[in-house]
Amino acid sequence: MNNCQFCNIEKEKILFSNDEYWIIKDNFPVSPGHLLIISKEHRENYFDLTIKEKNELNDMLLKAKSIIDNEYKPDGYNIGINCGSSSGQTVMHFHCHLIPRYEGDTENPRGGVRHVIPGKGYY
C-alpha cells in the first residue's frame, strides 16, 4: 500500500487522530470546512472496516463536527461514504466525508444525498 495517498498522510495535515482514524481537511472541499475521516489501517471501503472501526467512526464524526462548528457554524451537514468506483470512490482507502451545508449554498437542497444520481433527488 506504499503508493496509497491515505496510507501516507503528511503529519502536518492531521487535525485530530485516535487509534483508528485521522481527520484532515479535504483537498478539494465542496464547502468551507469539508473534512475527511480516514482509517489508519488500509481498508478499501466501509464494508471492510472492523466492528471496532465502525463503532469508533461515530465518535470521529462527532469530533469532526465539533471542529467544523467551532470555526464555520454551518446550518446543516451531509455525511458521505463512497464504496467502489461505480459509486464515485477514487481513492480506494476508506474515508468518510463530513460536508458542512449553509443556507443558500444550493438553490434547492431537498433530497440531499439523493442527488448523486441526476434527476433522482426530487420526490
N, C-alpha and C positions, 0 to 999 in steps of 0.2 A: 504494500500500500504506500510505498515511498513517494509516488507521484500524486497521491490524493491531496488536493489543496486543503481539505479539512483535517487531514491527519497531521498536517504541517502548519498549523496556525501560528502566526507570529505572536509571541507573548504580549507584545505591546498592544495588540488589538483586543485582548481579552478584557471585558468589563467586569466579569464575575465568573467564578468557576466553583465547582464542588467535585465530589468523587466521580461523578458520571458525565458531567456536561461543562461546556463553555458557553458563555453568552458574549456575542460580538455584534457590532453594527453591521448591517447588510451593506455590501459594497455597491449595490445598485438599488437603493431604497425606493420604494414606491410612494412613501410618505415620510415626513420628518419623524425620526425616532424608530424607524423599522429595524427590528433586531432579529438575530438568528440564535437559536438554541441548538448546539451541535454536540452530538455524542462524542465522548473522548475515545471510546472504542470504535473501530471501524465497523459499522453496521450499515447495510445498504439502505434500509428504509424502516419505517415504524414497525412493520411486522417482524423484523429481525431483532428488535430490542428484547432484552431480557425482561422478566417481570419486575426486577428491581429498577431497571432503567425506565420502564413505563411508569412505575409508581413515582419515581423521582421527577419525571417530566412535569407533573402538575406543580410541584414546588418551584421548579425553574420558570414555568410560565408566570407564576405569581411574582417571582423575583424580577423577571424581565419587565412585567407590567409596572412594578414599583419604580424601576429605573426610568422607564418612559414617562410615567406620571409625574415624577419629580422634576423633569426638565420640560416636557412638552404639553402636559394637560390635555390629552385628546378627549374627544367626545364618545369614542367607541373603539372597538378592536375587531380585527379578523385574525383568526388563528389558522395557519395553513401548513399542511404537510403533503408534499407530492411523493407518491410511491410508484416508481417506474417511469421510464421515458415517455410512455403514452399519456401519463398524467402531467408531463412537463418537467419532471425531475431531470436536472442537467448535471448535478454533482451527485454521484452515486454513493453518498455517505449521509446517514441520517441527519437531517436538520429540520427544525420547525420554525416557521416564520411567525412572528408576532408583529402585526401591522396596525399601527395606530390609525384611527379614522377621525376625520374632522368634519363638522357641519360644513356643507357646501363643497367638499372635495370631489364630489361627483354629482351630476345633475339629479340622479335618482338612485339612491343606494339600495332600494328594495330588491331583495333577492340575494344580496351579498355574494357569498362564495358560489352560488348557483350560476353566476356569470362566467365561470370558467369554460362553459360551452356556450358560444354566442347564441343569443336568442332564447335561451332556456331559463334565464334568471327571472323573467317576469311571469307572474301567475295570478 
